[in-house]
């Protein structure tokens, strides 16, 4: 009965209710609503009024409207909890104004009418904030998952393991060699050695910007793991600065073939099979 009286009040003076809502929206500076045109403010006020009346008329609870409106805006970066609080306050203010103009404070039913208004405001705000938090959390989870997939893809692309000849694998390392990357690369490399039955692994460090103690340790551990599977390791792409760092750190790589360039490493690996890279004209002499 109380809700019906409020629905009748708002329906009877619908224009005034919309006017109060419109004025509140238009005055909401510093929020997402500040960029709205006068027509947009008026349309939004009409939608709000229609759904508030539907709630009091008990044809549709305010939560349905709150959820729908929040989902429409939640992915807008300018839509914030403050924006929600502002629009809720505008609705509360307009309803209180309408109630005070229609019923004297000494009306015996005034407290009950006021309680019904507060109930709508509470239910509206609760639904809005729950949907906002849920949708933003889901968006964050999706974003984090996308970032993890991107990082994984970048790592995979920056450390491909390529067979260049029977028994020979090349691993070009691009970027800094941190613990996680080294562990992932080592695991992938050991798997590839078994799958390809590789006997020689060429690790190309040309794309590594600098070698620090952590990187050196990761490389040493990787070479040890590879040799445990019976494959020989060839390190290529080591410049003067890297060589100096390795020397200063006292790294012993006597079991590792070291070359300055990738082509030298491939040539050295092929030589183990008695092959050599020659110009086509030389290779076909006598034919």
Beta strands, then each sheet from edge to edge (+ up, - down):
strand 1: 161-165
strand 2: 168-174
strand 3: 200-207
strand 4: 232-236
strand 5: 257-259
sheet 1: 1+ 2- 3- 4- 5-
end
